[in-house]
Amino acid sequence: MDQTKERGKQDDPSSFFEDMFTRLCIDEQRTFATELDVLDRRSSKLHHELLEASRKAHEQVYRAAEAERIRAEELERRERLQRITKPPDPLPPPPAPPSPPAHPAPAPVQTPFPATPAPSVTPAPPASSVTSASLQFAPSNLTTAAPAQQPLSFSRAAPVPAKPSPSSEKAFEYPVKTQQASEQVSLSQHALSSDRQRIEQNQNLPGKKSPALSAPPAEPPKIQVNGISRTTTDRRVRSAESTHEQFLDIHQRLKEMRRSVVSYCKQNPQAKGKLGDMRRDINTRVGQLSTDKAANKKAIERIQMTLTEARRIQEPKVDMAKFLITPPKPMMLESGVFAYLLSILSKKIIAQLAEEAGRDTKRAEPIGTMAATVFSTDSLKLEGQPLVDILVAKYHVVCPVLFGIRGNEETKNGRRRLGWLEEDKGSGRYISENAHNDRMTGLGAGYASLSLRDFSKSTRRNPYPSYHFWRALSRILNTPPREITTTHVVILRGMLENYIPRFIRFYGHPGYVALRKALNEFPAHAPQGPALSSLKVLKDILKRDEHLTIT
């Protein structure tokens, strides 16, 4: 009976058409799926072709720009080398002098500026004694030394004597055009032209041989910049040294200010206790910074409240203008307790970066965020100017390499210039190399965290803009190969390890070119060791995590 029903169902026309419709739908679905696969493969192929064409176009533009940059740098280097090494025009060799009666010596030249003291002019010697030595004159007679700039001192009543600036060590490189200098140049040139005329008149006398002139120097004169020999007149080196000295002076004045404030508060037990409580509160809040943004926000607000409260304390007064490179006014009296706590905060920031960020560079981010927030607070500024120079002065002491200072790690003085920490102050014994590298790594990461802050969505003004990071990076990468040390390598690694994506967002393609120099060209001249290996690893980390290939 069941078989009969099944045969009847198969003979039913509706069942036949239903089966046919089902098969048609299935075949249509398969055909559609096949066509989709074909279209997907074609789209993927076209996408890869477009990507490859875009990459080739980008590479072509990059190579052209790089070639133009190299050509411009080479042209500038040749021009600078030509200016440095170009010898002075030699004088014609003097022939044999005639007898004295036939050619008397010219009369002395009268100075045309009687109002100013005339420089001494030696009359021409007898014709028989004219030699090449008598025709030479010292370049120092043609210029006047630039007056030394008086540095700021902590005490306004008794200023500290000025230190000679590196730019004034060789006055003949950058002469000061004064009236007296112009007189000396005019008189010297007049005397020289008289000697040349006398030589030209004697050239027709036969039978005499002229003594040979002294050969020009084989190399440009060497200058000394803080005990380091230089064979170039690069202004950037002298500018870095000069700025570094100014910040070191600010650091010394901050030390004196802290001693004076503590001494003043000791006379008042209540003020002494208040000062101690505020100092401990700031140190505690900085030590509590972590990866928890909510907790960090409360700690930052507490630090801002403490500093705002300190600014209301009227006594003692200090001149805040002495702690800034470019103060808004020559003298700006503010609360000494406020200046004291800002200095304490800066010291604690540096200590936390050197201790914690050296082991884990990610710990530098909350510290840099706190520093940028505090120094950008309007109520903690001085007539709209951030007081971040107090923190930067401390950075100049502990990490001078960021600001273009160089030194030899094999000497005590060189280590001091590079920021090595002494085990005991004044002992001359420095911490181990591993401990030093950890400190420099943390300080490099902290500098990147402080300077690479994005204030585009904030109403506040960035207290330490990103161009400071670019300058520090360029100073390290432009260090001559013979002066690159392990300290340069570890600082560079700390600056780049967690901040390359942010650096690229700030600078785009120029940032990519800088990274190419930092990760490809710079390691080729750096000293070998574990520090250099950790720097080279950054290329692989970028390729893995950020899908960014540095070629």
C-alpha positions in Angstrom: 0.0 0.0 0.0 2.8 2.4 0.8 4.4 1.6 -2.5 1.2 2.5 -4.3 1.1 5.9 -2.5 4.7 6.6 -3.5 4.1 5.8 -7.1 1.0 8.1 -7.1 3.1 10.9 -5.6 5.7 10.5 -8.3 3.1 10.7 -11.0 1.6 13.8 -9.5 2.4 16.8 -11.9 2.8 19.2 -9.0 5.5 17.2 -7.5 7.3 17.0 -10.8 7.3 20.8 -11.2 8.3 21.3 -7.6 11.4 19.1 -8.0 12.3 20.9 -11.2 11.9 24.3 -9.6 14.1 23.2 -6.7 16.8 22.0 -9.0 16.7 25.2 -11.0 17.1 27.3 -7.7 20.0 25.2 -6.6 21.7 25.5 -10.0 21.1 29.3 -10.1 22.5 29.6 -6.6 25.7 27.7 -7.5 26.1 29.8 -10.7 25.7 33.0 -8.7 28.2 31.8 -6.1 30.7 31.0 -8.8 30.3 34.4 -10.4 30.8 36.0 -7.0 34.0 34.1 -6.5 35.3 35.2 -9.9 34.4 38.8 -9.1 36.1 38.7 -5.7 39.2 37.3 -7.3 39.2 40.0 -9.9 38.7 42.7 -7.3 41.4 41.4 -5.1 43.8 41.2 -8.0 42.9 44.8 -9.1 43.4 45.9 -5.5 46.9 44.4 -5.3 47.8 45.9 -8.6 46.7 49.4 -7.4 48.6 49.0 -4.1 51.7 48.0 -6.0 51.4 50.9 -8.4 50.9 53.3 -5.4 53.9 51.8 -3.7 56.1 52.2 -6.7 55.0 55.8 -7.2 55.6 56.6 -3.5 59.1 54.9 -3.7 59.9 57.0 -6.8 58.9 60.2 -5.1 60.8 59.3 -2.0 64.0 58.4 -3.9 63.8 61.7 -5.9 63.4 63.7 -2.6 66.2 61.7 -1.0 68.5 62.3 -3.9 67.7 66.0 -3.8 68.4 66.2 -0.1 71.7 64.4 -0.5 72.7 66.7 -3.3 71.8 69.8 -1.3 73.7 68.5 1.8 76.8 67.7 -0.3 76.7 71.1 -2.0 76.4 72.8 1.4 79.2 70.6 2.9 81.5 71.5 -0.1 80.8 75.2 0.3 81.4 75.1 4.0 84.7 73.1 3.5 85.8 75.6 0.8 85.2 78.5 3.1 87.1 76.9 6.0 90.1 75.6 4.0 90.5 78.4 1.5 94.1 79.8 2.1 94.7 83.5 1.9 95.9 85.1 -1.3 99.7 84.8 -1.3 101.8 88.0 -1.7 104.1 88.2 -4.8 107.7 87.3 -3.9 109.8 90.4 -3.3 112.9 90.8 -5.5 116.2 92.1 -4.4 115.9 95.5 -2.7 117.8 98.5 -4.2 120.2 100.8 -2.5 118.7 103.0 0.3 119.3 106.4 -1.4 117.5 105.5 -4.6 114.3 104.4 -2.9 113.5 106.2 0.4 110.9 104.9 2.8 107.4 106.3 2.5 106.2 108.8 5.0 104.1 107.5 7.9 100.4 107.4 7.3 98.2 109.8 9.2 95.1 108.4 10.8 91.9 110.1 9.6 90.0 109.5 12.9 91.6 111.8 15.5 88.6 111.4 17.8 89.5 107.8 18.7 92.9 106.4 19.8 94.8 105.5 16.6 96.4 102.1 16.5 100.2 101.9 16.3 101.6 101.7 12.8 105.2 100.6 12.4 107.0 102.6 9.8 108.4 100.7 6.8 111.9 99.3 7.4 114.9 100.0 5.2 114.7 98.5 1.7 117.6 96.2 2.5 115.7 94.6 5.4 112.4 94.0 3.6 111.6 90.3 4.0 108.5 88.1 3.8 108.3 88.2 7.6 108.0 92.0 7.6 105.0 91.8 5.2 102.9 89.5 7.4 100.4 90.8 10.0 98.4 89.0 12.6 94.7 88.5 12.0 94.1 89.6 15.6 95.0 93.1 14.7 92.0 93.3 12.4 89.2 92.5 14.9 88.1 93.4 18.3 87.0 90.7 20.7 83.3 90.5 21.5 82.4 91.6 25.0 81.5 88.7 27.3 77.7 88.6 28.1 77.0 89.0 31.8 75.1 85.8 33.0 72.1 86.0 35.3 73.0 85.5 39.0 70.8 84.5 41.9 71.7 87.6 43.9 70.8 90.8 42.0 72.9 92.9 44.4 76.2 91.1 43.7 76.2 89.5 40.2 78.5 86.6 39.6 81.4 87.4 37.2 80.7 86.3 33.6 82.0 83.1 32.3 83.7 83.3 28.9 81.3 82.0 26.3 82.6 79.4 23.8 81.8 81.8 20.9 84.3 84.4 22.2 87.3 82.0 22.4 88.3 82.7 18.8 87.4 86.3 18.0 88.8 86.2 14.5 86.0 83.8 13.3 83.2 86.2 14.0 84.7 89.8 14.1 82.7 92.6 15.7 82.5 95.5 13.3 83.3 98.5 15.4 84.8 101.8 14.4 88.1 101.0 15.9 88.3 97.7 14.0 87.5 99.5 10.7 90.3 102.0 11.3 92.8 99.1 11.9 91.7 97.3 8.8 92.0 100.6 6.7 95.5 101.3 8.1 96.8 97.7 7.7 95.5 97.6 4.1 97.2 100.9 3.4 100.5 99.7 4.7 100.2 96.5 2.8 99.4 98.3 -0.5 102.5 100.5 0.1 104.7 97.4 0.5 103.3 95.9 -2.6 103.9 99.1 -4.6 107.5 99.1 -3.4 107.9 95.4 -4.4 106.5 96.1 -7.9 109.0 98.9 -8.4 111.9 96.6 -7.5 110.9 93.7 -9.7 113.0 94.9 -12.6 116.3 94.8 -10.6 118.4 91.7 -11.7 120.8 89.6 -9.8 118.9 89.3 -6.5 116.9 86.4 -5.1 113.8 87.0 -3.0 113.4 84.9 0.2 110.5 82.4 0.1 107.3 83.3 1.8 106.0 81.0 4.5 103.6 78.4 3.3 99.9 78.7 4.3 98.8 76.4 7.2 98.0 72.9 6.1 94.7 72.7 8.1 92.4 75.2 9.7 93.2 76.3 13.2 91.7 74.1 16.0 89.5 75.6 18.6 88.7 74.3 22.1 85.1 74.0 23.2 85.0 73.1 26.9 88.1 71.0 26.6 87.1 69.1 23.4 89.2 69.7 20.3 87.2 70.9 17.3 88.5 71.4 13.7 85.3 73.1 12.5 83.5 76.3 13.2 80.1 74.8 13.4 77.8 77.3 15.0 75.4 74.6 16.2 77.9 73.1 18.6 78.7 76.5 20.1 75.0 77.3 20.4 74.3 74.0 22.1 77.1 74.6 24.6 76.0 78.2 25.3 72.3 77.2 25.9 73.5 74.3 28.1 75.5 76.6 30.2 72.5 78.9 30.7 70.3 76.1 31.9 73.1 74.9 34.2 73.1 78.4 35.7 69.4 78.2 36.2 69.9 74.8 38.0 72.4 76.4 40.4 70.1 79.3 41.1 67.3 76.8 41.9 69.5 75.1 44.4 70.3 78.4 46.1 66.6 79.3 46.1 65.6 76.0 47.8 68.2 76.6 50.5 67.1 80.1 51.1 63.4 79.1 51.3 64.1 76.3 53.8 66.2 78.6 55.9 63.4 81.2 55.9 60.8 78.7 56.9 62.9 77.3 59.7 62.5 80.6 61.5 58.7 79.9 61.7 57.8 76.4 63.0 54.3 76.7 61.5 55.6 77.6 58.0 58.3 74.9 58.3 55.6 72.2 59.0 53.4 73.4 56.1 56.3 73.4 53.7 57.2 69.8 54.7 53.6 68.6 54.3 53.3 70.1 50.8 56.6 68.6 49.7 55.7 65.1 50.9 52.2 65.4 49.3 53.7 66.2 45.9 56.3 63.4 46.1 53.6 60.9 47.2 51.2 61.9 44.3 54.0 61.6 41.7 54.9 58.1 43.1 51.3 57.0 42.8 51.1 57.5 39.0 50.3 54.3 37.1 48.5 53.0 34.1 45.1 53.7 35.8 43.9 56.9 34.1 41.2 57.6 36.7 43.6 57.4 39.6 46.2 59.5 37.7 43.6 62.2 37.1 42.9 62.5 40.9 46.7 62.6 41.6 47.2 65.3 39.0 44.4 67.4 40.4 45.8 67.1 43.9 49.2 68.3 42.7 47.6 71.3 41.0 45.7 72.1 44.2 48.9 72.0 46.2 50.8 74.3 43.9 47.9 76.7 43.7 47.7 76.9 47.4 51.5 77.4 47.6 51.3 80.3 45.3 49.0 82.2 47.7 51.7 82.1 50.4 53.2 85.6 50.2 56.5 85.1 52.1 59.3 84.6 51.2 59.5 86.3 47.8 61.8 85.2 45.0 62.5 86.5 41.5 61.1 84.0 39.1 62.7 85.7 36.1 66.0 84.1 37.2 64.6 80.6 36.5 63.5 81.3 32.9 65.6 81.6 29.7 63.4 84.3 28.3 61.4 85.9 31.2 58.5 88.2 30.3 60.0 90.9 32.6 63.4 91.5 34.0 62.1 91.0 37.6 59.0 89.0 38.6 58.5 88.5 42.4 56.5 85.4 43.3 55.9 83.1 46.2 59.1 81.4 47.3 57.2 78.3 48.5 55.6 78.0 45.0 59.0 78.1 43.3 60.4 75.7 45.8 57.6 73.1 45.2 57.9 73.4 41.4 61.6 72.6 41.8 60.8 69.7 44.1 58.2 68.4 41.5 60.8 68.6 38.7 63.3 66.6 40.8 60.7 64.0 41.6 59.7 63.7 37.9 63.3 63.1 36.9 63.8 60.5 39.7 60.7 58.6 38.7 61.7 58.5 35.1 65.3 57.3 35.8 64.1 54.7 38.3 60.9 53.3 36.8 60.8 54.1 33.1 64.3 52.7 32.8 63.0 49.2 33.5 59.7 49.7 31.6 59.5 52.6 29.2 55.7 52.5 29.2 55.8 53.9 32.8 57.1 57.2 31.3 53.7 58.0 29.7 51.7 58.8 32.8 54.6 60.9 34.2 54.9 62.9 31.0 51.1 63.4 30.9 51.2 64.7 34.5 54.1 67.1 33.7 52.5 68.5 30.6 49.2 68.9 32.4 50.7 70.7 35.4 53.0 73.1 33.4 50.1 73.9 31.0 47.7 74.9 33.8 46.9 78.6 33.3 46.9 79.4 37.1 50.4 78.0 37.4 51.9 80.1 34.6 53.9 83.4 34.9 52.0 86.0 32.8 50.9 83.3 30.4 54.4 81.7 30.1 54.8 78.1 31.3 57.5 77.5 33.9 58.7 74.4 32.2 62.3 75.7 32.1 62.6 74.6 35.7 62.1 71.0 34.6 64.3 71.4 31.5 67.1 72.8 33.6 67.1 69.5 35.6 67.1 67.6 32.3 70.2 69.4 31.2 72.0 68.2 34.3 71.0 64.5 34.1 70.8 63.9 30.3 72.9 66.5 28.4 73.1 64.3 25.3 69.5 65.3 24.4 70.8 68.9 24.0 73.8 68.2 21.8 76.5 67.7 24.5 79.2 65.2 23.7 82.0 63.5 25.6 84.3 60.5 25.8 82.9 57.7 28.0 86.5 56.5 28.7 87.3 59.6 30.8 85.9 61.0 34.0 85.3 64.4 32.4 83.6 62.8 29.4 81.3 60.8 31.6 80.4 63.9 33.6 79.5 65.7 30.3 77.4 62.7 29.2 75.3 62.6 32.4 76.8 59.6 34.3 75.8 59.5 37.9 78.4 59.4 40.6 78.1 56.8 43.3 79.1 59.3 45.9 79.0 63.0 45.0 82.5 64.3 44.4 84.1 60.8 44.6 84.8 60.4 40.9 83.4 56.9 41.0 80.5 56.3 38.7 77.6 53.8 38.7 77.8 50.7 36.6 77.2 50.7 32.8 74.0 48.7 33.1 72.6 51.1 35.7 73.6 54.1 33.6 72.0 52.6 30.5 68.7 52.1 32.4 68.7 55.7 33.6 69.3 57.1 30.2 66.6 54.8 28.6 64.1 56.1 31.1 65.0 59.7 30.7 64.9 59.4 26.9 61.4 57.9 27.1 60.3 60.6 29.5 61.5 63.3 27.2 59.5 61.8 24.4 56.4 61.6 26.6 56.8 65.2 27.6 57.4 66.7 24.2 55.2 64.5 22.0 51.9 65.7 23.5 48.9 66.5 21.3 47.2 69.7 22.4 45.1 70.1 19.2 41.8 69.3 21.0 42.7 71.3 24.2 42.2 74.9 25.0 45.5 75.0 26.8 48.8 75.8 25.1 51.4 73.1 24.8 54.2 74.0 27.4 56.9 71.9 25.5 56.0 71.5 21.8 57.0 68.6 19.6 59.8 70.4 17.8 61.9 69.9 20.9 61.7 66.2 20.3 62.8 66.7 16.6 65.8 68.8 17.7 66.9 66.3 20.3 66.6 63.5 17.7 68.5 65.5 15.1 71.3 66.3 17.6 71.8 62.6 18.3 71.6 61.4 14.7 73.9 64.2 13.5 76.6 63.3 16.0 80.0 62.6 14.2 80.6 58.9 14.0 83.8 59.1 16.0 81.9 60.7 18.9 78.9 58.4 19.1 78.7 56.5 22.4 76.6 53.8 24.0 74.8 56.6 25.8 73.5 58.0 22.5 72.2 54.6 21.5 70.3 53.9 24.7 68.7 57.4 24.8 67.7 57.0 21.2 66.1 53.6 21.9 64.2 55.1 24.9 62.9 58.0 22.7 61.6 55.7 20.0 60.5 52.5 21.6 56.9 53.4 22.4 56.6 56.7 20.5 57.2 56.0 16.8 53.5 55.9 15.8 52.9 59.3 17.6 56.1 60.7 16.0 54.8 59.6 12.5 51.4 61.3 13.2 53.2 64.6 14.1 55.7 64.6 11.1 54.4 62.3 8.4 56.9 61.5 5.7 59.7 63.6 7.1 59.3 61.5 10.3 59.6 58.4 8.2 62.9 59.7 6.7 64.2 60.5 10.2 63.3 56.9 11.3 65.1 55.5 8.3 68.3 57.4 9.4 67.8 56.4 13.1 67.2 52.7 12.4 69.3 52.1 9.3 72.2 54.6 9.0 72.9 55.5 12.6 73.5 51.9 13.9 76.1 51.4 11.2 78.4 53.9 13.0 77.4 53.2 16.6 79.5 51.0 19.0 78.6 47.4 19.0 76.9 45.9 22.1 73.6 44.8 23.7 72.3 48.4 23.5 72.8 48.5 19.7 71.1 45.1 19.3 68.0 46.4 21.2 67.9 49.4 19.0 68.0 47.3 15.8 65.1 45.1 17.1 62.8 48.1 16.9 62.5 47.6 13.1 61.1 44.1 13.6 58.7 45.3 16.4 57.4 48.0 14.1 56.8 45.6 11.3 55.0 43.2 13.6 52.9 45.5 15.7 52.4 48.6 13.5 52.8 47.0 10.0 55.4 49.7 9.2 58.5 48.6 7.3 61.6 50.8 7.5 63.7 50.2 4.4 
